[in-house]
Amino acid sequence: MASVLTRLRIRTSALAALTAATLLFGAPQLPALAQTVELQPGGTFVDDDGTPAEGYIEAIAAAGITVGCNPTGNDRFCPDDTLTRFEMASMLARALELGTSAFDYFTDDDGSGHEASVNALAEADITVGCRPQNFCGSAPVTRGELATFLVRAFGIPDADTDHFWDDWNSPHQDAINALATAGITGGCEAGRFCPYQAIPRRQVAMLLSRAMDLSPVVPPARPFPSPPSAGRGMRIIYSNSQQRIWMIDGNENIFDSYLVSGREGVPAPGTYSVYSKSPLAWSHDGITMEHMVRFAYGRTASIGFHAIPHRATDEPMQTEEELGTFQSAGCVRQADAKAAALYLWAPVGTTVVVVP
């Protein structure tokens, strides 16, 4: 695999050649460097399986840019956690293969495991800190700050096109437009970049991989754990203690299995049946739940499988990373994509077996 510096030279030349074409044809699709990486089923980390960012997370792991978020086990990436400025410094220092600096640029990183990386970034003129003599390493990286980090680190050319309307007063506007013109970002939604939002680690992996021209590395699927011996025919098995469900077809094949969030001991073990479905359901205080599949009755409300609920402010009531733990008041929460798939897979009348 080409060295990082070689990749940067290739990428800079390619971008220079593509800038003129961008004005006519829109943001270019950057060529990605192929990586030959053999991964075990499920890949490096246990908490990103099947997510859109998994291939990008594996790409930066294969390049030695990240070892995850739990230094002892190194088996979790914490994709929904926000990235700190310290963590960003270490990722970029590894990506650029920066050496050490003999000068200590900041006073607020003493004793941090990221201090050498912070000083290396300052030495390379990639950062000037958050204010004189301070780096603010424990603060989360905002989307605007990340844009500036990436543009400086990888020499991404300036752009004349203004892509977003919500960054006009941001000091990072030029860097944001450079990233968009280079095809590295499409913003947070149509016409917006959300420059002041903290950015989660999964999105950092995606943007960093694109900036380095690293191809996504998608591992083979992790084998499903064996289901409990319960029920017959097409059915959903819900293990309360494992906080996991299995979707089993009429030929005893496992269609899917994944972690969920329910309530300890609810509903009681037994055999139930899907009796109604709703694409959207409401609860108290404006809480909404997509893809509701009801199969049991609680004391005051139905119990069903559904997506992670959202408050009236549209804020999710838990993260997908928290699936596998007891979080719910009674229903069984699923990742959004899994909830949508189960909703389509399980017609009314489907058997649901709840085991301890």
C-alpha positions in Angstrom: 0.0 0.0 0.0 1.3 3.5 -0.9 2.7 5.5 2.0 0.5 8.3 3.4 2.8 11.0 1.8 2.5 9.3 -1.6 -1.3 9.1 -1.2 -1.3 12.8 -0.4 0.7 13.7 -3.5 -1.5 11.6 -5.7 -4.6 13.1 -4.2 -3.5 16.7 -4.5 -2.6 16.3 -8.1 -6.0 14.6 -8.8 -7.9 17.3 -7.1 -6.1 20.0 -9.0 -7.1 18.4 -12.2 -10.6 17.9 -11.1 -11.4 21.3 -9.8 -12.2 22.8 -13.2 -14.5 19.8 -14.0 -16.3 20.4 -10.7 -17.5 23.8 -11.8 -19.3 22.1 -14.7 -20.3 18.7 -13.4 -20.6 19.1 -9.6 -18.5 17.5 -6.9 -16.2 14.8 -8.3 -16.1 11.3 -7.1 -12.6 10.8 -5.8 -10.8 7.6 -6.7 -10.3 5.4 -3.7 -7.2 3.4 -3.1 -7.8 -0.3 -2.9 -6.8 -2.0 0.4 -6.1 -5.7 0.7 -7.3 -6.4 4.2 -8.5 -9.8 5.5 -10.9 -9.5 8.4 -12.5 -12.0 10.7 -16.4 -12.2 10.5 -17.8 -9.1 12.2 -14.5 -7.1 11.8 -12.4 -5.3 14.3 -15.1 -3.9 16.5 -18.3 -5.3 18.0 -20.4 -2.2 18.1 -20.5 -1.1 14.5 -21.8 -4.3 12.8 -23.9 -3.5 9.8 -23.8 0.2 10.1 -23.2 2.5 7.1 -19.9 3.6 8.6 -18.5 0.1 9.3 -16.4 0.0 6.1 -14.9 3.4 6.8 -14.2 2.5 10.4 -12.4 -0.7 9.3 -10.5 1.3 6.7 -8.9 3.7 9.3 -8.4 0.8 11.6 -6.5 -1.1 8.9 -4.4 2.0 8.2 -3.4 2.1 11.9 -5.3 5.4 12.5 -7.6 4.1 15.3 -7.5 1.3 17.8 -11.0 2.0 19.1 -12.4 3.6 22.2 -11.6 1.0 24.9 -7.8 0.7 25.2 -7.9 -2.5 27.2 -10.1 -4.6 25.0 -9.7 -2.6 21.8 -12.9 -4.2 20.5 -15.3 -1.2 20.5 -15.2 2.0 18.4 -18.1 3.9 20.1 -19.4 5.1 16.8 -22.1 7.4 18.3 -19.8 9.1 20.8 -18.5 12.5 19.9 -14.8 12.8 19.1 -12.7 15.1 21.3 -10.0 17.4 20.0 -7.4 15.2 21.7 -8.6 12.1 19.9 -8.7 14.0 16.6 -5.1 15.1 17.1 -3.9 11.5 17.6 -5.8 10.3 14.6 -4.3 12.9 12.3 -0.8 12.4 13.7 -1.0 8.7 12.9 -2.6 9.3 9.5 0.2 11.7 8.5 2.9 9.8 10.2 4.1 12.9 12.0 7.2 12.9 14.0 7.6 14.4 17.5 8.1 18.0 18.3 10.7 19.3 20.7 8.5 22.3 21.5 5.6 22.3 23.9 2.9 24.5 22.3 0.1 24.4 24.8 -0.2 24.5 28.6 -3.5 22.6 29.0 -2.4 19.2 27.5 0.3 18.4 30.1 0.1 14.7 31.2 -2.4 13.8 28.4 -1.7 10.7 26.4 -2.3 12.9 23.3 0.2 15.6 24.1 2.8 14.4 21.6 0.2 14.3 18.8 -1.1 17.8 19.7 2.4 19.2 19.6 3.1 17.4 16.3 0.0 18.9 14.7 1.0 22.4 15.9 4.5 21.9 14.5 3.0 21.0 11.2 0.8 24.1 11.2 -2.4 22.0 11.3 -3.6 23.6 14.6 -3.1 26.8 16.5 -5.2 25.7 19.4 -8.5 27.1 20.7 -7.0 30.2 22.2 -3.4 31.4 23.1 -1.5 28.5 24.8 -4.6 26.3 25.0 -5.7 23.4 22.9 -9.0 22.5 24.7 -8.3 18.9 24.0 -11.2 17.5 26.0 -13.8 19.6 24.1 -15.7 17.8 21.3 -14.6 18.5 17.7 -17.3 20.4 15.8 -18.1 19.7 12.2 -16.6 23.1 11.2 -13.4 22.5 13.2 -13.0 19.0 11.6 -13.3 20.6 8.1 -10.4 22.9 8.9 -8.3 20.1 10.4 -8.8 18.0 7.2 -8.1 20.8 4.8 -4.9 21.8 6.5 -3.8 18.2 7.1 -4.3 17.0 3.5 -3.7 20.1 1.5 -7.2 20.2 0.0 -7.5 23.1 -2.5 -9.6 26.1 -1.9 -13.0 26.3 -3.7 -15.0 29.1 -5.2 -18.4 27.4 -4.8 -20.5 28.2 -1.7 -22.3 24.9 -0.9 -24.2 25.6 2.3 -26.2 28.5 3.6 -25.7 27.9 7.4 -21.9 28.5 7.5 -21.8 32.1 6.3 -20.6 33.4 9.7 -18.3 30.5 10.5 -14.5 30.9 10.5 -14.4 27.5 8.9 -16.5 28.4 5.8 -13.7 28.2 3.3 -12.6 24.8 4.6 -16.2 23.5 4.5 -16.6 24.6 0.9 -13.2 23.0 0.0 -14.4 19.6 1.5 -17.7 19.8 -0.4 -16.1 20.6 -3.7 -13.7 17.8 -3.2 -16.6 15.4 -2.8 -15.6 14.6 0.8 -18.8 15.9 2.5 -22.4 16.5 1.5 -23.3 18.3 4.7 -25.6 17.3 7.5 -28.8 17.7 5.3 -29.8 19.4 2.1 -28.1 22.8 1.9 -26.8 22.7 5.5 -23.4 21.7 7.0 -24.2 22.2 10.7 -20.8 23.7 11.5 -21.3 24.1 15.2 -22.5 20.6 15.9 -20.2 18.1 17.6 -19.4 15.3 15.3 -19.7 11.6 16.2 -16.8 9.2 15.7 -18.6 7.3 12.9 -18.8 10.4 10.8 -15.2 11.3 11.5 -14.2 7.9 10.2 -16.2 8.4 7.0 -14.7 11.9 6.3 -11.2 10.9 7.2 -11.3 7.9 4.9 -12.6 10.0 2.0 -9.9 12.6 2.6 -7.2 9.9 2.5 -8.8 8.0 -0.5 -9.2 4.9 1.6 -11.7 2.4 0.2 -14.3 1.1 2.7 -13.4 -2.3 4.0 -16.5 -4.3 4.8 -15.9 -7.4 6.8 -17.9 -10.7 6.4 -21.0 -10.8 8.6 -20.6 -12.0 12.1 -22.3 -15.4 12.7 -25.6 -15.3 14.5 -25.6 -16.7 18.0 -27.6 -19.9 18.3 -31.3 -19.1 19.3 -32.9 -20.6 22.4 -34.8 -23.8 21.7 -38.3 -22.4 21.8 -41.3 -22.6 19.5 -41.8 -23.9 16.0 -42.4 -22.5 12.5 -42.0 -18.9 11.5 -41.5 -16.9 14.7 -39.7 -14.2 16.6 -37.8 -15.3 19.7 -37.1 -12.6 22.3 -34.6 -13.4 25.1 -35.2 -10.9 27.9 -31.9 -11.8 29.7 -29.8 -11.5 26.5 -31.7 -8.5 25.2 -31.6 -10.1 21.8 -34.2 -11.3 19.2 -34.1 -13.9 16.5 -36.2 -13.8 13.4 -36.7 -17.4 12.2 -38.4 -18.5 9.0 -40.6 -21.5 8.4 -37.6 -23.6 7.4 -35.9 -22.9 10.7 -33.4 -20.6 9.1 -32.3 -17.5 11.0 -33.3 -14.5 9.0 -31.7 -12.0 11.4 -30.6 -11.7 15.0 -29.6 -8.5 16.9 -29.5 -6.7 20.2 -32.5 -4.7 21.4 -33.5 -2.7 24.5 -36.5 -3.8 26.5 -37.5 -3.9 30.2 -36.2 -6.5 32.6 -38.8 -9.3 33.1 -41.4 -7.7 30.7 -43.4 -9.2 29.2 -43.6 -12.5 31.1 -42.1 -15.6 29.3 -44.6 -17.2 27.1 -46.0 -17.5 23.5 -47.6 -14.5 22.0 -48.8 -13.4 18.5 -48.5 -10.2 16.5 -52.0 -8.6 16.6 -51.5 -5.2 15.0 -48.9 -3.0 13.3 -48.6 0.7 12.8 -45.9 2.6 10.8 -46.0 5.3 13.5 -47.3 5.2 17.1 -47.5 7.9 19.8 -47.1 7.8 23.5 -47.3 10.4 26.3 -45.6 13.8 26.0 -45.3 13.6 22.2 -43.1 10.6 22.1 -43.2 8.8 18.7 -42.2 5.3 17.8 -41.8 4.1 14.2 -42.6 0.7 12.9 -44.7 -0.6 15.8 -45.4 -4.3 15.9 -47.6 -5.1 18.8 -47.7 -8.6 20.3 -48.6 -8.3 24.0 -50.6 -6.2 26.5 -49.1 -4.4 29.4 -51.0 -2.9 32.4 -51.8 0.4 30.7 -50.5 0.0 27.1 -49.6 -2.4 24.3 -46.2 -4.0 24.2 -44.5 -4.3 20.8 -41.3 -4.1 18.8 -40.5 -0.7 17.5 -37.6 1.7 16.5 -35.9 3.7 19.2 -38.5 6.3 20.3 -38.0 10.0 19.8 -39.1 12.8 22.2 -41.3 15.6 21.0 -38.0 17.5 20.3 -37.1 14.7 17.9 -34.3 13.7 20.2 -33.8 9.9 20.3 -34.4 8.4 23.8 -31.2 6.3 23.6 -28.4 5.6 21.1 -28.1 2.5 19.0 -24.8 1.8 20.9 -26.9 1.3 24.0 -28.9 -1.6 22.5 -28.4 -4.7 24.4 -29.2 -3.0 27.8 -32.5 -2.5 29.6 -33.7 0.9 28.6 -37.4 0.6 27.9 -40.5 1.0 30.0 -42.0 -2.1 28.5 -41.7 -2.3 24.7 -38.7 -3.7 22.8 -36.6 -1.0 21.1 -34.6 -1.7 17.9 -32.2 0.1 15.7 -34.2 2.1 13.0 -33.2 -0.1 10.1 -33.8 -3.3 12.0 -37.2 -2.1 13.1 -38.2 -1.3 9.5 -37.1 -4.8 8.4 -39.0 -6.6 11.1 -42.1 -4.6 10.3 -42.0 -5.8 6.7 -41.0 -9.4 7.6 -43.6 -10.2 10.3 -47.2 -10.1 9.3 -50.1 -10.0 11.8 -50.4 -13.4 13.3 -46.6 -14.1 13.5 -45.7 -16.0 16.6 -43.6 -14.3 19.2 -41.9 -16.5 21.9 -40.5 -14.7 24.9 -37.9 -16.5 27.0 -36.2 -15.4 30.2 
